[in-house]
Amino acid sequence: MFCERLKDARTKNNLTGRAIADKLRITPAAYSSWEHGKREPSFEMLVKLCRILDVSADYLLEIEEDTKPKASASVFGATIPRSGYDDLPDQARAELDRYADYLRSQYAQADQSKTDTDAC
């Protein structure tokens, strides 16, 4: 169940419910209601939870059985720890994600151009 996976991810990260509530800017009671299965977070809060807990939404929602945390993101062979961005506001993290997408598209285009040139 979502509530069990949420609590498990929180304890594995050595966080209290209050600490997560503070990061989400919600009341501890609101967070507690998620862990006790009384309520469920909005999509926006689910995304924030995944970032804080360093897990995938698939894991929390039991879409996949993978219990390994998503501790880092791989961008062109470089590993970028997600936890290094926890102190940034959501807007800044979104900008970083957009920039990473931009870089991916640029490198994909360069790789495609090289492949096309090599074929001639």
Summary of the structure (lengths in Angstrom):
residues: 120
radius of gyration: 18.0
end to end distance: 54.9
largest distance: 64.6
contacts: 283
relative contact order: 0.10
helix: 63%
strand: 7%
